[in-house]
Amino acid sequence: MGETTAPTAADHPPTPDGEIDKLAEARGWAVDPQYTSAAAYVRDICESLPVSAVDGASRPQWLAGRLDGDSRAVLEAGIPKLCPKWTKTLEEAVSGDYEVWFGSGGYEVKAHSKPDADAIAPGTYRTRGDLENCYWERLTKAGDIIDNNFASAAREITVSVQPSDGLFKSEGCGVWKPVG
């Protein structure tokens, strides 16, 4: 089998994809090797964004998790060209100014100014949908239960996480979103 080589600037067609690949090559931006090009990476992100909020993260929150290394530059160059409807989402992800959602799991309660995947800020959160077998609990820093509930069936649940809480945990409750 022969070796494949990366396309050169002369190989890039005058299309949005070609422009992104040409820019990435000129700037030396690298993307995950599973992608054939920078444009292929951007297209995958564009296709993933509509369903990215399914597992408990807001779209900007999900996208922010993909801004490491050269990915940020590639996405900042590519999203406005290949999927401009997601430009605002990209801007929110880059700025860090977005709503943080929470799925099943445990989160340390702490006030913070930047979104954090392992922490939840004090506040009121709500989950909605066909909730079955939803369990949530607020705990002290020592792990003692302050408040909890098991809902075998519900359409909406609201919980207020207090600054004095140590942890918030939930299982089977869908996505918790800030209220207000």
C-alpha positions as CSV (number, residue, x, y, z in Angstrom):
1,M,0.0,0.0,0.0
2,G,1.2,3.5,-0.8
3,E,1.4,6.3,1.6
4,T,-1.2,9.1,1.4
5,T,-0.1,12.6,1.6
6,A,-1.9,15.6,2.9
7,P,-3.3,17.9,0.2
8,T,-1.2,21.0,-0.6
9,A,-2.5,24.5,-1.1
10,A,-2.7,23.9,-4.8
11,D,-5.1,20.9,-4.1
12,H,-7.7,23.0,-2.4
13,P,-10.7,23.8,-4.5
14,P,-12.2,27.4,-4.3
15,T,-15.0,26.2,-2.1
16,P,-15.7,27.0,1.6
17,D,-14.2,23.6,2.5
18,G,-11.2,24.3,0.4
19,E,-10.7,27.7,1.9
20,I,-10.8,26.2,5.4
21,D,-8.4,23.5,4.5
22,K,-6.0,25.9,2.8
23,L,-6.1,28.3,5.9
24,A,-5.5,25.3,8.3
25,E,-2.6,24.2,6.2
26,A,-1.1,27.7,5.9
27,R,-1.4,28.2,9.7
28,G,-0.2,24.7,10.6
29,W,-3.5,23.9,12.4
30,A,-3.9,20.2,13.3
31,V,-7.1,18.4,13.9
32,D,-7.8,14.9,15.2
33,P,-6.2,12.4,12.8
34,Q,-9.5,10.6,12.5
35,Y,-10.6,13.5,10.2
36,T,-9.3,13.7,6.6
37,S,-9.2,17.5,6.8
38,A,-10.0,20.6,8.9
39,A,-13.2,21.1,6.9
40,A,-14.2,17.5,7.6
41,Y,-13.8,18.1,11.3
42,V,-15.9,21.3,11.1
43,R,-18.6,19.5,9.1
44,D,-18.7,16.8,11.8
45,I,-19.2,19.4,14.5
46,C,-21.9,21.2,12.4
47,E,-23.7,17.9,12.1
48,S,-23.3,17.1,15.8
49,L,-24.5,20.4,17.2
50,P,-28.3,19.8,16.6
51,V,-28.2,16.7,18.8
52,S,-25.4,17.8,21.2
53,A,-27.7,18.9,24.0
54,V,-29.2,15.5,24.4
55,D,-26.8,14.2,27.1
56,G,-27.1,17.0,29.6
57,A,-25.0,19.9,28.2
58,S,-26.2,23.0,26.5
59,R,-24.9,23.4,22.9
60,P,-22.3,26.1,23.8
61,Q,-21.3,24.0,26.8
62,W,-20.8,20.9,24.6
63,L,-18.9,22.9,22.0
64,A,-16.7,24.5,24.6
65,G,-15.4,21.0,25.4
66,R,-14.0,20.9,21.9
67,L,-12.0,24.1,21.8
68,D,-8.7,22.7,22.9
69,G,-5.5,23.0,20.9
70,D,-6.0,24.1,17.3
71,S,-9.6,23.0,17.3
72,R,-10.7,26.5,18.5
73,A,-9.0,28.2,15.5
74,V,-10.3,25.7,13.0
75,L,-13.9,26.1,14.4
76,E,-13.7,29.9,14.5
77,A,-12.6,29.9,10.9
78,G,-15.0,27.1,9.8
79,I,-18.3,27.4,11.5
80,P,-19.2,30.8,10.0
81,K,-18.5,29.4,6.6
82,L,-19.9,25.9,6.8
83,C,-22.7,26.3,9.3
84,P,-23.3,30.0,10.0
85,K,-26.4,29.3,12.0
86,W,-24.1,28.0,14.8
87,T,-21.9,31.1,14.9
88,K,-23.7,32.5,18.0
89,T,-23.2,29.2,19.8
90,L,-19.5,29.3,18.9
91,E,-19.2,32.8,20.2
92,E,-20.9,31.8,23.5
93,A,-18.6,28.7,23.8
94,V,-15.5,30.8,23.2
95,S,-16.5,33.5,25.7
96,G,-17.6,31.1,28.4
97,D,-20.8,33.1,28.8
98,Y,-23.5,30.4,28.4
99,E,-26.0,28.4,30.4
100,V,-24.7,25.3,32.0
101,W,-26.9,22.2,32.1
102,F,-26.5,19.1,34.1
103,G,-27.3,15.4,33.4
104,S,-27.2,12.4,35.7
105,G,-24.2,12.4,38.0
106,G,-22.7,14.1,41.0
107,Y,-21.6,17.7,41.1
108,E,-19.7,19.7,43.7
109,V,-21.6,22.8,44.8
110,K,-19.4,25.9,44.4
111,A,-19.9,29.4,43.3
112,H,-17.9,30.0,40.1
113,S,-17.7,32.5,37.3
114,K,-16.6,30.0,34.6
115,P,-18.6,26.9,33.5
116,D,-17.4,23.7,35.1
117,A,-18.4,20.2,34.1
118,D,-17.8,18.9,37.6
119,A,-19.4,21.6,39.6
120,I,-22.8,23.2,40.0
121,A,-23.5,26.8,41.2
122,P,-26.0,27.4,43.9
123,G,-29.4,28.2,42.4
124,T,-32.7,26.8,41.3
125,Y,-32.7,24.1,38.6
126,R,-35.6,22.4,36.8
127,T,-36.0,19.2,34.8
128,R,-39.0,18.5,32.5
129,G,-40.3,15.7,30.5
130,D,-41.6,12.2,31.1
131,L,-39.6,11.6,34.2
132,E,-39.7,8.1,35.6
133,N,-37.6,6.8,38.5
134,C,-35.8,10.1,39.0
135,Y,-33.8,10.3,42.2
136,W,-32.0,13.5,43.3
137,E,-30.2,14.5,46.5
138,R,-28.5,17.5,48.1
139,L,-25.7,16.5,50.4
140,T,-23.4,18.2,52.9
141,K,-19.6,18.3,52.2
142,A,-19.4,15.3,54.5
143,G,-21.9,13.4,52.3
144,D,-24.9,13.5,54.7
145,I,-28.2,13.9,52.9
146,I,-29.8,17.4,53.4
147,D,-32.8,16.8,51.1
148,N,-33.7,14.1,48.5
149,N,-36.6,12.7,46.6
150,F,-37.5,9.8,44.4
151,A,-40.2,10.4,41.7
152,S,-41.6,7.3,40.2
153,A,-43.4,9.5,37.6
154,A,-43.4,13.3,37.1
155,R,-43.6,15.9,34.4
156,E,-41.5,18.6,36.1
157,I,-39.2,18.7,39.2
158,T,-37.5,21.8,40.6
159,V,-34.7,21.8,43.1
160,S,-32.9,24.7,44.9
161,V,-29.2,24.0,45.5
162,Q,-28.0,26.1,48.4
163,P,-24.6,27.7,48.8
164,S,-24.0,25.7,51.9
165,D,-24.6,22.4,50.1
166,G,-21.6,20.2,49.3
167,L,-22.9,18.0,46.5
168,F,-25.8,17.6,44.2
169,K,-26.5,14.2,42.7
170,S,-29.2,12.9,40.4
171,E,-29.9,9.8,38.4
172,G,-32.6,9.2,35.8
173,C,-33.8,12.8,35.9
174,G,-33.0,14.0,32.5
175,V,-31.4,17.4,32.1
176,W,-31.3,20.0,34.9
177,K,-31.5,23.6,33.6
178,P,-31.1,26.8,35.6
179,V,-34.4,28.6,36.3
180,G,-34.6,32.3,35.6
